[in-house]
Amino acid sequence: MCKKRQVIFLMTDTTRKDMVGCYGNKKMSTPNLDMLAAEGIRYENAYTCQPVCGPARSAIFTGTFPHSNGMVTNGVPLRDNVKTIGQRLSESGIRCGYIGKWHLDGGDYFGLGKCPEGWDEEYWYDMRTYLDELTEDERVRSRQSRESFRPDFSEDFTYAHRCSDRAIHFLGQYKEEDFFLTVSYDEPHGPSLCPAPYNKMYEGFKFDASPAFRDDLRNKPLLQRLWAGDKLDASEDEINCASESLSLFLGCNSFVDYEIGRVLKLINEQIPDALVIFTSDHGDMLGAHRLFSKNASAYKEVANIPLIIRGGERGKVVNAPASHIDLVPTIMDYFGLPIPKLLEGKSMLPQIYDTSQSINDVVHTEFTRYEIDHDGFGGLQMMRAVISDKYKLVINLLDKDEFYDLERDPYETDNLIDNPAYFDCIKHFHGLLINHMNETRDLYRGYQWSMRPWNRDYVPDWNNEGFTRQRENEECEPRPLDYDTGLPMTSAVRSKYLYEMEGKK
């Protein structure tokens, strides 16, 4: 009898890595995720592809970067020719269920309530579907944080609980089949609704003192100083202070761990050999570097996300860089399916089964803008970053660049971009970043990313690097035609002047 191939992908919204106890913060109560990590692999240096909800999810569920799939900001949909993992797996006869926040259809925060192609309509349950279950009064209550403190407030009312209920039903129904199930909680994202005892579990909580709270943002991008606003001159105690909103946010984080535990309990009892993946779309600054929420930043608080995988080696920690971009190829590999050429990540499966194997030397994250519906949040902020386990280079196209020595400066307070002692290292990482932009056909690439104030020897060229880079088509599609010949292309990457040069021979 063939072994069943079953994957459960669990995701939360806005869970910082240090909000999960197994990552070292013993003040955090997340016993179910801690146990999952003890039984699997915990990735220390996993990064989101863009620290904003929609773009982050676009990479997670398509295996392509936001600049490739078109979802460069909240409020826009995926491009029509972009396939999700649900489409890819269902085309091969694998049942795919999606329960929870979607945020990829270009609708408002709650979505359109319409099941996309590739997913089981019976179990489709985005946030619009949840709101449609409620009365108008209940809808308003579902968006009010203070609702958590009503004496009669129940977990049954929460989106998390209803998502878990549906996930448990799905698993019970299809436990004898191959399947891919996503359970995408909106929690602990605001309004952070959670019942007792979670609603008061973190009353009076403050983070430990840290150099990150004392960063004065000198020698940092102007955007960050504007983002800090009236916190720019505040004391550490004023920034890192106990508040009801922080307490409820962390309480909701523990509450969603409880809800995840309900799903894990059934998995452990009935399908213990399933591959289980947990992550979050991005984090939150929560006052680090005097900043709150998220934006065009590669700081670890927003970009370095939790990633836990159970189904391979047990009780291991991987320090090598990891990325959300690798999840789709990993899942396809697990199901024994060929990995399309246009996917921009690599399968992590060899590393899951043998953590001594290396998958990435560096990973990449980016930013274009926060939200298409708002003219605030800094507006257009073009950022590309390349990150290893030791260094982080951030190119802020319209602002000051950043370079951090993560071993010497784990809190990322000392921007070394103008330090001549690091120039060769910066140049090396810059080359990796430019190469990545080219290889992924970054829509926004150009000489401006190389013509930086610290890169004084660079000479700009109208033709940039002089190559044309056609999209690597799906294996089932006709081969794209070469502009110069009208014939099927033989090489996706080639000199713009290839035929001109050949004609002069």
N, C-alpha and C positions, 0 to 999 in steps of 0.2 A: 504494500500500500504506500503510495507516494505521500511524502510529508506535505501538509498544507502550508501554503505561503500566506501568511496573515500579518498585516502591518497596522498598528494603531499609532496615529500621529497626534500627540497632545500638545496644544499650544495655548499660552495665555497672552494677554496684551499688557505690555509695559511692566514686565517683571525684570528687575535688575538682577545681575548675577549674584550680588551680595544680599539679595532678598531670599535666597534659597540656602537653608542652613548648611547643606553639605559643602558649600563653597567657602565655609570658614566663619560665617557670622552666626555664632551660637545664640544670639538674641532673636533669631528668626525661627519661628515654629513652622516647619514644613516637613513633617515626619514621613509623608508618603513619597515625596520627591527624594528625600534623603535615602529612603530604602531602595528606591529605584536606582539611584546612583551606586549604592552599595552592591547591588546585584548586576550592575552593568558598567558603563564607561562614562566618566565625567570629563568633559572637554573644558579646559581652563581658558583657552584662547580662541573661542568661537566668536565670529562676528556676523552681524546683520549686513545685508548688502546696501541698505539705506535706512537710517534711524527714523523712519516715519511709517505709520501703519500700512497704508496701501502699497507703496513701493516695496517695503520689506516683504509683504506677502506675495507680491508679484514675482519676486525672485524665488521665494520658497516653493510656490506652486507651479512655476513654469520652468525653472532651471536656467533662466536667462536674467541678466541684469535689468534694472528698471530702464536704463537708456536703450536697451535692446527691445524690450517688450512694450515700450511706450508709456508705461505707468510711472512717470517721473515725479508725480506729485499726487497727493490725495485729491479725489474728485474727478479723475479721468479713468476711463476703462482701459483694459488690455487691448492691444491691437487685434484686429480681426484674424490675422494669420498666426496668432500665438496660441499654442495648445497648452492646456493645463495638464497636470499629472493625472487628473481624473479622466480626461479625454484619452490620453495615451494608454492608460491601463484598461479602461472599458473597451477600447478597440480590440484588445487582446482577450476579451471575455472575463476580465476581473471585475468583480463587483466593487463599486466605489461609493462610499457614503460620506457626506459632508454635513456635520452638525455644528452650528455655531457661526460666529462672525466671519463674514466673507470679505467685504471691503474691496472687491476687485471689479465691480460692475459699473463704476462711474456714477453711481447714485449718491445719495447723501450718506451720512454716517451709518445709518441703519441698513442700507442696501435697498434693492428693488423687490425683494421677496420672491424672486423668480429663480428656479433651479437652472443652473447653467448646464450645457451639454457635458455629458460624461459622468454625471452624478445621479444617484438614486433619488428620484423625486419623492418617494415615500418618506425619506428621512431628511430631506432638505429643510433646514431650520435656521435661516439667518435672523438678524435682529428685527427686520421688518415683520417676519413671520411671528416672532414673539410678541411684538407690539400689537399685531392684529388679534391676538388672543385676549388682549386687555380692554377694559372699558376706557373711556377718555380720562376718567379720574385716575384709574390705575396707571395709565401711560404717564401722566404727569408725576405720579408718586414714584414710578420706576426711574425717574431722572433726578430725584431729590435725595441727596446724601443723608439728610436728617431722618429720612424714613427708617434708617437702620436702628434708630433709637426708640421707635414706637414699641410699646410693650407687647403688641400683638404681631410684630413683624416676624415673618416665618421664612425659612430658607426656601420653601415651596414657591414663593413669589419670585425668586431670583432667576435670572437668565442662566446662571451656572448650574443651578439644580435641575432645571428643565433640560439643559443640554446633556447632563449626566444621565438623566432618566432615559432619554432617547438613545444615547450611546449604549447603555446597558441592554436595552431592548434589541438594538441592532446586533450586538455581540451574541446575545442569546439566540437570535433567529438564524445567524449565518456562521455560527461557530464551526460548522462542518465544511465550510467552503473557503476557497481563496478569497481574500478581500483586502481592501485598503480603506480604513476608516480614519477620518479627521474629526477631532473634537476640539473646536476652536473657541475657547472661552473669551469673553470680553473682559472679564475680571482679571486683575484688580483695577483696571482702568476706571477712572471716574465715571459715574458718581460713587463707585466703590461700595455698593450696597452689600451688607453682610449682617447676619443675625447675631444675637448673643451666643456664645461669649466672645466671638471674634470682634464685635463692634467696639469693645473696650479693652481688648487684649493688650494693646500697645499704648494705653494712656500714659502720657508723660515721656514717651520715647524720644530719644535723641541719638543720632549717630555718634560714634566715637570721634574725638577730636582728630583732625586730619589736615595736612598741608593743603589739600584740595580746597578746603573752606577758606584758606588764607591767601589763595592766589589773587593777586591784585590786577591780573590781566594786562600788566605792562608787557610790551613786546608780543602781544597776542593780536589776533584780528580785530578790527574795529567792530565788526558784527558782534563779537562776544561782549564788548564793553556796552554796546547799545542794548544787547539782549539782557545784560545784568541790570540795567536801569538803575533804580534807586538802591540796589544792593551793592553797587560798585564800591561804595565807601562804608558799607556796613561792617560791623565786627563779626567775628566768627560766631559768637553767641547769638547775635541777631539773625544770622543766616541759618545756623544749625540749631533750631529751637523746636521745642515740643509744640505741636499744634494738633487740633482735632482732625484736620484734613490728612496729615501724615499718619496719625494714629489709625484712622479709618482705612486709608490706603493699604497700610501694612496688615491690618486686620483682615481686609478683603483678600490679601495675598495668602494668608493662612487659611481663609475660608475656601478659596479655590483649590488649595492643596487638599483640603478635606474632600471636596467634590471629585478631584482627580483620584483620590483614594478609593472612592466608591467604584469607579471604573476599573482601577487596578485590581481591586478585590475580585471582581468577576474574571478578569483576565488571568489572574493567578490561579483561580480555582478551575477554570474551564479551558483556557487556551494558553497555558504557561510558556509554550515555546514560541509564541508570537514575537515579532520584532516590535519593540515599543520605543518610540522617539518622543522626547519632550524638549521644547524650546519656547522662547518668547520672541515676538517680532522685534522688540527693541527695549531699551530701558528708559530711565528718566534721570535728569541731572540731580534733582532733589537738593539743590543748593551747592553742589560741588562746583568749583570755579565760579561761584556766585551766580550760577545759572539754574533755571528750573525748566521743566518739560524737556523738549528735544528740538534740535534744529540742525543747521549745517555744522556738525561737529563729529569728530571721530573719537572723542574722549571715551574711555572705557565705560563710563556710567551709562551712556546711551547706546554704544555700538558693540561692546563686548558682552554678548548675551549668554545665558545658561544654555547648555546643550547636553542632554543625557540620553544615552542609547543603551537599551538592554536587549540582548539577543545574541551577543558574541562573548567576548571575554568578560569576566566578572571582577568587580572591585578595582578597576584600573582607572588611572588618570592620564589623560593625554595633554601634554603641554604644547605640542606642535599646533600651528595655526589651523583653524577649521572655519568653514563658511556655510551659510545657508544655501549658497549657490550649488553645493554638492549634494543636497538632499534628494532632488529629483533623480539624478543619475544613480544615486545609491539605491533608491527604492526600485527603480527599473531593473537594476542589476540583481537585486534580491529576488525579483520575480522572474529572473532569467531572460529578460527582454533586451534586445539590442539598444544601445544608447545612441540616439540621433546625433549627427555631427554638429547640429546647431546649438546643442546644449553647451553652456559655458562653464560648467563645473566638471568634477570627476567623481567617480564612485568611491565612497569611503568604505565599501564593504570589506576590502582586504584589511584595512586598519581595524574595523570592528571585530574581525576574527583574530587579528594579531596586532596588538597595539604598538608593537615595535616598528611597524611599517609606517613610512612617512607618505602623506598624500600631498601636503602643501608646504612649501617653504615660506610663502607669503599669501595673504588674502587681501581682498579689495573691498572698499566701501565707497559710497558716493552720496551726493546730494544735488538736487536741482532747485526745487522749491518745496515749501511745506504744504501749502494748501491752495488749490486753484481758486477756491471760493472767497479767499480773504486777500486783501491787499497788504496785510501786515505780516508779522513773523519774519521780517527782514526781506520779504519779496524774493527776487531771484538771487540765489546764492549757490553758485557753481563750485562744487567741491569734489575732488577725487583723492582717495587715500590708499596707500599701500602699507601693509602691516606685517611684520614678522614677530617672532617671540621676543625679539630684542629691540627693534626699532619701529618707529611709526612716522611716515612722511605724509603730510596733508597739504595738498595744493588747493588753495582758495583762490580761484581764478580772478576774482574782483577784489581781493583783499590780501592780507599778509599770510605767507605760508608758515607751516609749522613742522618741526622735526623734534622727536623725543627719543631719548635714550632710555628705554623702559627698564633696563636693569639698574641703572644709576638713579633714575627718576621715575619710580613706579606711579607717582601721583600726577605726572604730566604737567608740572608747573613751570619747567625751565625750557623755553622754546630755543632750540639750538640752530635755527635755520640760518643765522648769520655768523655762526661760530666757525672760523676757518679750519679748526681742528677736525671738524666733521664733514668738510666739503666733499671729499672723495666718497664717503659713505652716502651722503645726500645724493650725489650724482648717480651712484649705483641704484639707489631706490627710485630715483626719478626716472631712470632708464626703464626700470621694471614697470613703472606706472604708465609711461608713454606707450610702451610695448603692449600693455594690457588694453589700453584704449584703442589701439590699432587692431589688435587681434579680435576684439569684440565689436568692432565697427562702431565705436562710440559716436553717436550722432553729433556730439558737441566737441569732437576733437579738432585740433588746429594748432598753428604755431604758437598761439597765446599760452598754451600749457607749458611750453618750453621756454618762452621768453619771460623769465622771471627775474626780479631784481638781483637775486643772488647768483643767477646763471649768466654772468656778464659776457661770456665768450660766445653765446648762442647768436647765430645770424638767422633772422626769419626769412622764410621763402614762401612766395605765393602758392607754390605747389606742395607746401608742407613736405611730406616724405616721398611724394611722387608715385604712390601706388593706388590702384583701384582694388577694392575689397568687396566682392559680391557676397550676398547671403548664401551660406551653405544650405541648400534646399533640403527638404525632407526626402527621404529615400523613395517615397511613393509619389513624389511630384515630378513633373518634367524638369529636365535640367535647364537652369536659366540660360538665356542666350547672350552671347558676347556682343556688346554694343558695336565693336569695330568690325565684326565679321558676320553677325546674324546667325552664327553657328553655335551649337551648345558649348558652353564655356568648358575649357579643359583645366583651368586653374582658377580657383576663387580669388587668389591673391596674386597680382602681377603688376608689372610696371605700366603706368599710364602710356608710356611711350614705346611699348614693346613693338607694335606693328610699324610705327613710324621709323624706328631704328632698323627693323628688318627690311623695310622698303628701301633703305639707303645702302643696303649691302650690295 
